[in-house]
């Protein structure tokens, strides 16, 4: 079976990290997000993943030069123009010649979902499309799904007022689709699978959904991206874990690191303090710097302090500076 992974977004909510690195190539647990997704799909018997890209594939090709990841073949489908979710799915599937049941995964999402169970449920119901649902505490901030007892989707309710939601279940971004879904998607324009395609399948009574309480997180913003990384050392994932300090990171013996991930290639100087943070492989943390609740790709200067701050690859925090809730460089100032 094949799968389409949608990785074509611009990652604007993760700037400045994504000013230099495509969002799917940002690491979670020292592995690119896209690799984590492919590994999940491989356990369900997926043999080929089509990456639906909205820009150049070169960073992906460089990361996976043999054209495979975790034993799964990779196929690159680069959209000529942004086509929204349904348009991107159709373009990628047709580019790869998909003509049988296939899986779709939103590239922002990391989950411990058993994809093979979702496929089995899809086949048992005879659905045209099946979506994975996850519960949330406050459904008023999401599009909520109302289900019949047999799992058939009855309707979608977008951001219901508090206390009026028909359920607390939201679309979790993993689907199993029949190739007939592609015929429902018009060519040559942007089409949303959530707002156009799925409602048309609901109208025909052929959209089903399966809810689980598996680990699930949308990594598309800095706060959950940081949390997704820390979850890899906190033991909350069902099967995945990561070392806090990856082999190949250069951490001075006098530095104090707690509840953080430091990736291969990063340099941490003497007497530096790193807490509740993610330090990526291109980062340099100078002597005496203090990093708390932050994500760092660039350089943090000597004796400086950053709290709840994001430093992109081209960012530099000067010596002795104190920053809180900052973005370096400021994404709004970068053209």
Order of alpha helices (4+ residues) and beta strands (2+ residues): beta-beta-beta-alpha-beta-alpha-beta-beta-alpha-beta-beta-alpha-beta-beta-beta-beta-alpha-alpha-beta-beta-alpha-beta-beta-beta-beta-beta-beta-beta-beta-beta-beta-beta-beta-beta-beta-beta
